Amino acid sequence: MTDFQAQFLAKEAGITEAQARELIELIGTDRASLLREARLLKARLKPRDA
């Protein structure tokens, strides 16, 4: 089940599957919390325009 969740989260939030798996390990399987944190992670990692 975790592989499916990681794939879904990666696709939905635009992060890697490895990042998604790490979030699942840290947060658990609550979809709303995972999506929120994944989107925050993506925003933090996004390079800013100079």
CHARMM-style PDB file with segment names, atoms N, HN, CA, C and O in Angstrom:
ATOM      1  N   MET     1       0.819  -1.204   0.000  1.00  0.00      PROA
ATOM      2  CA  MET     1       0.000   0.000   0.000  1.00  0.00      PROA
ATOM      3  C   MET     1       0.860   1.263   0.000  1.00  0.00      PROA
ATOM      4  O   MET     1       0.481   2.251  -0.629  1.00  0.00      PROA
ATOM      5  N   THR     2       1.978   1.261   0.669  1.00  0.00      PROA
ATOM      6  HN  THR     2       2.285   0.458   1.180  1.00  0.00      PROA
ATOM      7  CA  THR     2       2.821   2.445   0.741  1.00  0.00      PROA
ATOM      8  C   THR     2       3.364   2.836  -0.624  1.00  0.00      PROA
ATOM      9  O   THR     2       3.485   4.026  -0.915  1.00  0.00      PROA
ATOM     10  N   ASP     3       3.697   1.858  -1.474  1.00  0.00      PROA
ATOM     11  HN  ASP     3       3.600   0.891  -1.238  1.00  0.00      PROA
ATOM     12  CA  ASP     3       4.181   2.185  -2.814  1.00  0.00      PROA
ATOM     13  C   ASP     3       3.118   2.935  -3.597  1.00  0.00      PROA
ATOM     14  O   ASP     3       3.415   3.927  -4.262  1.00  0.00      PROA
ATOM     15  N   PHE     4       1.881   2.464  -3.519  1.00  0.00      PROA
ATOM     16  HN  PHE     4       1.640   1.658  -2.979  1.00  0.00      PROA
ATOM     17  CA  PHE     4       0.786   3.153  -4.202  1.00  0.00      PROA
ATOM     18  C   PHE     4       0.625   4.565  -3.651  1.00  0.00      PROA
ATOM     19  O   PHE     4       0.461   5.518  -4.413  1.00  0.00      PROA
ATOM     20  N   GLN     5       0.672   4.697  -2.336  1.00  0.00      PROA
ATOM     21  HN  GLN     5       0.805   3.923  -1.717  1.00  0.00      PROA
ATOM     22  CA  GLN     5       0.527   6.015  -1.716  1.00  0.00      PROA
ATOM     23  C   GLN     5       1.665   6.938  -2.133  1.00  0.00      PROA
ATOM     24  O   GLN     5       1.439   8.115  -2.412  1.00  0.00      PROA
ATOM     25  N   ALA     6       2.876   6.415  -2.176  1.00  0.00      PROA
ATOM     26  HN  ALA     6       3.059   5.458  -1.950  1.00  0.00      PROA
ATOM     27  CA  ALA     6       4.026   7.220  -2.575  1.00  0.00      PROA
ATOM     28  C   ALA     6       3.897   7.664  -4.026  1.00  0.00      PROA
ATOM     29  O   ALA     6       4.193   8.813  -4.352  1.00  0.00      PROA
ATOM     30  N   GLN     7       3.462   6.772  -4.891  1.00  0.00      PROA
ATOM     31  HN  GLN     7       3.221   5.838  -4.627  1.00  0.00      PROA
ATOM     32  CA  GLN     7       3.282   7.122  -6.301  1.00  0.00      PROA
ATOM     33  C   GLN     7       2.200   8.188  -6.453  1.00  0.00      PROA
ATOM     34  O   GLN     7       2.375   9.159  -7.190  1.00  0.00      PROA
ATOM     35  N   PHE     8       1.089   8.003  -5.756  1.00  0.00      PROA
ATOM     36  HN  PHE     8       0.948   7.215  -5.157  1.00  0.00      PROA
ATOM     37  CA  PHE     8      -0.002   8.978  -5.821  1.00  0.00      PROA
ATOM     38  C   PHE     8       0.473  10.339  -5.326  1.00  0.00      PROA
ATOM     39  O   PHE     8       0.253  11.355  -5.986  1.00  0.00      PROA
ATOM     40  N   LEU     9       1.121  10.359  -4.167  1.00  0.00      PROA
ATOM     41  HN  LEU     9       1.299   9.533  -3.632  1.00  0.00      PROA
ATOM     42  CA  LEU     9       1.569  11.609  -3.573  1.00  0.00      PROA
ATOM     43  C   LEU     9       2.581  12.308  -4.474  1.00  0.00      PROA
ATOM     44  O   LEU     9       2.516  13.523  -4.658  1.00  0.00      PROA
ATOM     45  N   ALA    10       3.509  11.550  -5.030  1.00  0.00      PROA
ATOM     46  HN  ALA    10       3.562  10.563  -4.881  1.00  0.00      PROA
ATOM     47  CA  ALA    10       4.511  12.126  -5.925  1.00  0.00      PROA
ATOM     48  C   ALA    10       3.848  12.768  -7.137  1.00  0.00      PROA
ATOM     49  O   ALA    10       4.185  13.889  -7.515  1.00  0.00      PROA
ATOM     50  N   LYS    11       2.922  12.065  -7.732  1.00  0.00      PROA
ATOM     51  HN  LYS    11       2.648  11.153  -7.425  1.00  0.00      PROA
ATOM     52  CA  LYS    11       2.234  12.585  -8.921  1.00  0.00      PROA
ATOM     53  C   LYS    11       1.365  13.791  -8.577  1.00  0.00      PROA
ATOM     54  O   LYS    11       1.380  14.795  -9.289  1.00  0.00      PROA
ATOM     55  N   GLU    12       0.626  13.693  -7.509  1.00  0.00      PROA
ATOM     56  HN  GLU    12       0.614  12.877  -6.931  1.00  0.00      PROA
ATOM     57  CA  GLU    12      -0.313  14.748  -7.121  1.00  0.00      PROA
ATOM     58  C   GLU    12       0.398  16.033  -6.702  1.00  0.00      PROA
ATOM     59  O   GLU    12      -0.064  17.130  -7.020  1.00  0.00      PROA
ATOM     60  N   ALA    13       1.516  15.903  -5.992  1.00  0.00      PROA
ATOM     61  HN  ALA    13       1.890  15.012  -5.734  1.00  0.00      PROA
ATOM     62  CA  ALA    13       2.184  17.075  -5.427  1.00  0.00      PROA
ATOM     63  C   ALA    13       3.419  17.506  -6.205  1.00  0.00      PROA
ATOM     64  O   ALA    13       3.970  18.575  -5.945  1.00  0.00      PROA
ATOM     65  N   GLY    14       3.860  16.687  -7.159  1.00  0.00      PROA
ATOM     66  HN  GLY    14       3.413  15.818  -7.370  1.00  0.00      PROA
ATOM     67  CA  GLY    14       5.022  17.070  -7.953  1.00  0.00      PROA
ATOM     68  C   GLY    14       6.346  16.904  -7.229  1.00  0.00      PROA
ATOM     69  O   GLY    14       7.279  17.680  -7.441  1.00  0.00      PROA
ATOM     70  N   ILE    15       6.430  15.893  -6.374  1.00  0.00      PROA
ATOM     71  HN  ILE    15       5.672  15.263  -6.202  1.00  0.00      PROA
ATOM     72  CA  ILE    15       7.687  15.585  -5.693  1.00  0.00      PROA
ATOM     73  C   ILE    15       8.142  14.203  -6.149  1.00  0.00      PROA
ATOM     74  O   ILE    15       7.416  13.517  -6.868  1.00  0.00      PROA
ATOM     75  N   THR    16       9.330  13.794  -5.741  1.00  0.00      PROA
ATOM     76  HN  THR    16       9.920  14.351  -5.157  1.00  0.00      PROA
ATOM     77  CA  THR    16       9.819  12.473  -6.123  1.00  0.00      PROA
ATOM     78  C   THR    16       9.175  11.405  -5.244  1.00  0.00      PROA
ATOM     79  O   THR    16       8.659  11.694  -4.164  1.00  0.00      PROA
ATOM     80  N   GLU    17       9.216  10.167  -5.730  1.00  0.00      PROA
ATOM     81  HN  GLU    17       9.635   9.933  -6.607  1.00  0.00      PROA
ATOM     82  CA  GLU    17       8.680   9.063  -4.921  1.00  0.00      PROA
ATOM     83  C   GLU    17       9.488   8.888  -3.643  1.00  0.00      PROA
ATOM     84  O   GLU    17       8.931   8.539  -2.602  1.00  0.00      PROA
ATOM     85  N   ALA    18      10.787   9.125  -3.711  1.00  0.00      PROA
ATOM     86  HN  ALA    18      11.239   9.409  -4.556  1.00  0.00      PROA
ATOM     87  CA  ALA    18      11.618   9.014  -2.509  1.00  0.00      PROA
ATOM     88  C   ALA    18      11.193  10.048  -1.469  1.00  0.00      PROA
ATOM     89  O   ALA    18      11.103   9.740  -0.280  1.00  0.00      PROA
ATOM     90  N   GLN    19      10.933  11.269  -1.919  1.00  0.00      PROA
ATOM     91  HN  GLN    19      11.006  11.519  -2.884  1.00  0.00      PROA
ATOM     92  CA  GLN    19      10.463  12.305  -0.998  1.00  0.00      PROA
ATOM     93  C   GLN    19       9.102  11.924  -0.422  1.00  0.00      PROA
ATOM     94  O   GLN    19       8.838  12.128   0.762  1.00  0.00      PROA
ATOM     95  N   ALA    20       8.251  11.373  -1.270  1.00  0.00      PROA
ATOM     96  HN  ALA    20       8.466  11.207  -2.232  1.00  0.00      PROA
ATOM     97  CA  ALA    20       6.922  10.954  -0.822  1.00  0.00      PROA
ATOM     98  C   ALA    20       7.024   9.860   0.231  1.00  0.00      PROA
ATOM     99  O   ALA    20       6.322   9.902   1.242  1.00  0.00      PROA
ATOM    100  N   ARG    21       7.893   8.882   0.003  1.00  0.00      PROA
ATOM    101  HN  ARG    21       8.464   8.847  -0.818  1.00  0.00      PROA
ATOM    102  CA  ARG    21       8.066   7.802   0.986  1.00  0.00      PROA
ATOM    103  C   ARG    21       8.562   8.343   2.323  1.00  0.00      PROA
ATOM    104  O   ARG    21       8.124   7.905   3.387  1.00  0.00      PROA
ATOM    105  N   GLU    22       9.477   9.295   2.252  1.00  0.00      PROA
ATOM    106  HN  GLU    22       9.833   9.651   1.388  1.00  0.00      PROA
ATOM    107  CA  GLU    22      10.004   9.877   3.485  1.00  0.00      PROA
ATOM    108  C   GLU    22       8.894  10.608   4.250  1.00  0.00      PROA
ATOM    109  O   GLU    22       8.803  10.499   5.473  1.00  0.00      PROA
ATOM    110  N   LEU    23       8.061  11.345   3.530  1.00  0.00      PROA
ATOM    111  HN  LEU    23       8.135  11.433   2.537  1.00  0.00      PROA
ATOM    112  CA  LEU    23       6.943  12.022   4.191  1.00  0.00      PROA
ATOM    113  C   LEU    23       5.985  11.021   4.824  1.00  0.00      PROA
ATOM    114  O   LEU    23       5.499  11.243   5.933  1.00  0.00      PROA
ATOM    115  N   ILE    24       5.712   9.922   4.128  1.00  0.00      PROA
ATOM    116  HN  ILE    24       6.107   9.742   3.227  1.00  0.00      PROA
ATOM    117  CA  ILE    24       4.818   8.894   4.672  1.00  0.00      PROA
ATOM    118  C   ILE    24       5.400   8.307   5.955  1.00  0.00      PROA
ATOM    119  O   ILE    24       4.672   8.054   6.914  1.00  0.00      PROA
ATOM    120  N   GLU    25       6.716   8.090   5.967  1.00  0.00      PROA
ATOM    121  HN  GLU    25       7.308   8.295   5.188  1.00  0.00      PROA
ATOM    122  CA  GLU    25       7.363   7.568   7.178  1.00  0.00      PROA
ATOM    123  C   GLU    25       7.262   8.561   8.331  1.00  0.00      PROA
ATOM    124  O   GLU    25       7.057   8.164   9.478  1.00  0.00      PROA
ATOM    125  N   LEU    26       7.403   9.847   8.032  1.00  0.00      PROA
ATOM    126  HN  LEU    26       7.569  10.170   7.100  1.00  0.00      PROA
ATOM    127  CA  LEU    26       7.378  10.873   9.074  1.00  0.00      PROA
ATOM    128  C   LEU    26       5.970  11.200   9.563  1.00  0.00      PROA
ATOM    129  O   LEU    26       5.754  11.396  10.759  1.00  0.00      PROA
ATOM    130  N   ILE    27       5.016  11.259   8.638  1.00  0.00      PROA
ATOM    131  HN  ILE    27       5.192  11.100   7.666  1.00  0.00      PROA
ATOM    132  CA  ILE    27       3.681  11.769   8.950  1.00  0.00      PROA
ATOM    133  C   ILE    27       2.661  10.667   9.166  1.00  0.00      PROA
ATOM    134  O   ILE    27       1.743  10.809   9.975  1.00  0.00      PROA
ATOM    135  N   GLY    28       2.823   9.574   8.445  1.00  0.00      PROA
ATOM    136  HN  GLY    28       3.568   9.459   7.788  1.00  0.00      PROA
ATOM    137  CA  GLY    28       1.810   8.528   8.473  1.00  0.00      PROA
ATOM    138  C   GLY    28       1.038   8.540   7.169  1.00  0.00      PROA
ATOM    139  O   GLY    28       1.559   8.972   6.140  1.00  0.00      PROA
ATOM    140  N   THR    29      -0.195   8.070   7.203  1.00  0.00      PROA
ATOM    141  HN  THR    29      -0.618   7.719   8.039  1.00  0.00      PROA
ATOM    142  CA  THR    29      -0.937   7.901   5.959  1.00  0.00      PROA
ATOM    143  C   THR    29      -2.119   8.854   5.805  1.00  0.00      PROA
ATOM    144  O   THR    29      -2.965   8.635   4.939  1.00  0.00      PROA
ATOM    145  N   ASP    30      -2.198   9.883   6.604  1.00  0.00      PROA
ATOM    146  HN  ASP    30      -1.511  10.061   7.308  1.00  0.00      PROA
ATOM    147  CA  ASP    30      -3.287  10.852   6.458  1.00  0.00      PROA
ATOM    148  C   ASP    30      -3.077  11.658   5.178  1.00  0.00      PROA
ATOM    149  O   ASP    30      -2.139  12.448   5.077  1.00  0.00      PROA
ATOM    150  N   ARG    31      -3.959  11.449   4.206  1.00  0.00      PROA
ATOM    151  HN  ARG    31      -4.721  10.807   4.288  1.00  0.00      PROA
ATOM    152  CA  ARG    31      -3.776  12.026   2.868  1.00  0.00      PROA
ATOM    153  C   ARG    31      -3.728  13.550   2.888  1.00  0.00      PROA
ATOM    154  O   ARG    31      -2.889  14.142   2.209  1.00  0.00      PROA
ATOM    155  N   ALA    32      -4.596  14.192   3.641  1.00  0.00      PROA
ATOM    156  HN  ALA    32      -5.278  13.711   4.193  1.00  0.00      PROA
ATOM    157  CA  ALA    32      -4.625  15.658   3.686  1.00  0.00      PROA
ATOM    158  C   ALA    32      -3.310  16.211   4.238  1.00  0.00      PROA
ATOM    159  O   ALA    32      -2.762  17.171   3.697  1.00  0.00      PROA
ATOM    160  N   SER    33      -2.813  15.612   5.298  1.00  0.00      PROA
ATOM    161  HN  SER    33      -3.258  14.832   5.738  1.00  0.00      PROA
ATOM    162  CA  SER    33      -1.549  16.059   5.891  1.00  0.00      PROA
ATOM    163  C   SER    33      -0.391  15.829   4.934  1.00  0.00      PROA
ATOM    164  O   SER    33       0.485  16.682   4.793  1.00  0.00      PROA
ATOM    165  N   LEU    34      -0.389  14.675   4.276  1.00  0.00      PROA
ATOM    166  HN  LEU    34      -1.100  13.982   4.390  1.00  0.00      PROA
ATOM    167  CA  LEU    34       0.676  14.370   3.326  1.00  0.00      PROA
ATOM    168  C   LEU    34       0.686  15.351   2.161  1.00  0.00      PROA
ATOM    169  O   LEU    34       1.744  15.845   1.772  1.00  0.00      PROA
ATOM    170  N   LEU    35      -0.477  15.634   1.608  1.00  0.00      PROA
ATOM    171  HN  LEU    35      -1.337  15.233   1.924  1.00  0.00      PROA
ATOM    172  CA  LEU    35      -0.548  16.573   0.487  1.00  0.00      PROA
ATOM    173  C   LEU    35      -0.100  17.967   0.905  1.00  0.00      PROA
ATOM    174  O   LEU    35       0.619  18.639   0.166  1.00  0.00      PROA
ATOM    175  N   ARG    36      -0.522  18.398   2.080  1.00  0.00      PROA
ATOM    176  HN  ARG    36      -1.106  17.852   2.681  1.00  0.00      PROA
ATOM    177  CA  ARG    36      -0.120  19.718   2.571  1.00  0.00      PROA
ATOM    178  C   ARG    36       1.391  19.807   2.698  1.00  0.00      PROA
ATOM    179  O   ARG    36       2.007  20.753   2.206  1.00  0.00      PROA
ATOM    180  N   GLU    37       1.985  18.827   3.354  1.00  0.00      PROA
ATOM    181  HN  GLU    37       1.484  18.059   3.754  1.00  0.00      PROA
ATOM    182  CA  GLU    37       3.430  18.848   3.565  1.00  0.00      PROA
ATOM    183  C   GLU    37       4.202  18.673   2.260  1.00  0.00      PROA
ATOM    184  O   GLU    37       5.257  19.283   2.080  1.00  0.00      PROA
ATOM    185  N   ALA    38       3.694  17.856   1.358  1.00  0.00      PROA
ATOM    186  HN  ALA    38       2.838  17.361   1.505  1.00  0.00      PROA
ATOM    187  CA  ALA    38       4.359  17.658   0.067  1.00  0.00      PROA
ATOM    188  C   ALA    38       4.361  18.947  -0.737  1.00  0.00      PROA
ATOM    189  O   ALA    38       5.361  19.284  -1.370  1.00  0.00      PROA
ATOM    190  N   ARG    39       3.257  19.662  -0.717  1.00  0.00      PROA
ATOM    191  HN  ARG    39       2.445  19.388  -0.202  1.00  0.00      PROA
ATOM    192  CA  ARG    39       3.188  20.936  -1.447  1.00  0.00      PROA
ATOM    193  C   ARG    39       4.106  21.975  -0.824  1.00  0.00      PROA
ATOM    194  O   ARG    39       4.723  22.766  -1.537  1.00  0.00      PROA
ATOM    195  N   LEU    40       4.201  21.978   0.492  1.00  0.00      PROA
ATOM    196  HN  LEU    40       3.699  21.335   1.071  1.00  0.00      PROA
ATOM    197  CA  LEU    40       5.136  22.883   1.160  1.00  0.00      PROA
ATOM    198  C   LEU    40       6.578  22.529   0.807  1.00  0.00      PROA
ATOM    199  O   LEU    40       7.405  23.410   0.570  1.00  0.00      PROA
ATOM    200  N   LEU    41       6.866  21.242   0.774  1.00  0.00      PROA
ATOM    201  HN  LEU    41       6.194  20.527   0.966  1.00  0.00      PROA
ATOM    202  CA  LEU    41       8.205  20.783   0.411  1.00  0.00      PROA
ATOM    203  C   LEU    41       8.551  21.221  -1.002  1.00  0.00      PROA
ATOM    204  O   LEU    41       9.639  21.743  -1.241  1.00  0.00      PROA
ATOM    205  N   LYS    42       7.644  21.017  -1.929  1.00  0.00      PROA
ATOM    206  HN  LYS    42       6.760  20.593  -1.735  1.00  0.00      PROA
ATOM    207  CA  LYS    42       7.889  21.406  -3.317  1.00  0.00      PROA
ATOM    208  C   LYS    42       8.130  22.910  -3.417  1.00  0.00      PROA
ATOM    209  O   LYS    42       9.034  23.342  -4.133  1.00  0.00      PROA
ATOM    210  N   ALA    43       7.342  23.703  -2.717  1.00  0.00      PROA
ATOM    211  HN  ALA    43       6.608  23.352  -2.135  1.00  0.00      PROA
ATOM    212  CA  ALA    43       7.503  25.157  -2.745  1.00  0.00      PROA
ATOM    213  C   ALA    43       8.854  25.574  -2.167  1.00  0.00      PROA
ATOM    214  O   ALA    43       9.480  26.512  -2.659  1.00  0.00      PROA
ATOM    215  N   ARG    44       9.299  24.877  -1.125  1.00  0.00      PROA
ATOM    216  HN  ARG    44       8.789  24.115  -0.725  1.00  0.00      PROA
ATOM    217  CA  ARG    44      10.596  25.186  -0.505  1.00  0.00      PROA
ATOM    218  C   ARG    44      11.751  24.841  -1.419  1.00  0.00      PROA
ATOM    219  O   ARG    44      12.771  25.531  -1.424  1.00  0.00      PROA
ATOM    220  N   LEU    45      11.600  23.778  -2.194  1.00  0.00      PROA
ATOM    221  HN  LEU    45      10.771  23.218  -2.191  1.00  0.00      PROA
ATOM    222  CA  LEU    45      12.685  23.321  -3.059  1.00  0.00      PROA
ATOM    223  C   LEU    45      12.700  24.019  -4.408  1.00  0.00      PROA
ATOM    224  O   LEU    45      13.686  23.932  -5.141  1.00  0.00      PROA
ATOM    225  N   LYS    46      11.623  24.705  -4.741  1.00  0.00      PROA
ATOM    226  HN  LYS    46      10.823  24.775  -4.147  1.00  0.00      PROA
ATOM    227  CA  LYS    46      11.513  25.378  -6.033  1.00  0.00      PROA
ATOM    228  C   LYS    46      12.514  26.526  -6.097  1.00  0.00      PROA
ATOM    229  O   LYS    46      12.540  27.380  -5.211  1.00  0.00      PROA
ATOM    230  N   PRO    47      13.345  26.548  -7.153  1.00  0.00      PROA
ATOM    231  CA  PRO    47      14.305  27.653  -7.278  1.00  0.00      PROA
ATOM    232  C   PRO    47      13.570  28.970  -7.520  1.00  0.00      PROA
ATOM    233  O   PRO    47      12.625  29.038  -8.305  1.00  0.00      PROA
ATOM    234  N   ARG    48      14.012  29.976  -6.852  1.00  0.00      PROA
ATOM    235  HN  ARG    48      14.781  29.921  -6.214  1.00  0.00      PROA
ATOM    236  CA  ARG    48      13.387  31.293  -7.004  1.00  0.00      PROA
ATOM    237  C   ARG    48      14.044  32.040  -8.161  1.00  0.00      PROA
ATOM    238  O   ARG    48      15.240  31.891  -8.410  1.00  0.00      PROA
ATOM    239  N   ASP    49      13.251  32.840  -8.859  1.00  0.00      PROA
ATOM    240  HN  ASP    49      12.280  32.962  -8.656  1.00  0.00      PROA
ATOM    241  CA  ASP    49      13.798  33.672  -9.935  1.00  0.00      PROA
ATOM    242  C   ASP    49      14.647  34.772  -9.329  1.00  0.00      PROA
ATOM    243  O   ASP    49      14.312  35.328  -8.283  1.00  0.00      PROA
ATOM    244  N   ALA    50      15.740  35.077  -9.991  1.00  0.00      PROA
ATOM    245  HN  ALA    50      16.012  34.625 -10.840  1.00  0.00      PROA
ATOM    246  CA  ALA    50      16.670  36.085  -9.468  1.00  0.00      PROA
ATOM    247  C   ALA    50      16.183  37.486  -9.689  1.00  0.00      PROA
ATOM    248  OT1 ALA    50      16.857  38.442  -9.304  1.00  0.00      PROA
TER     249      ALA     50
END
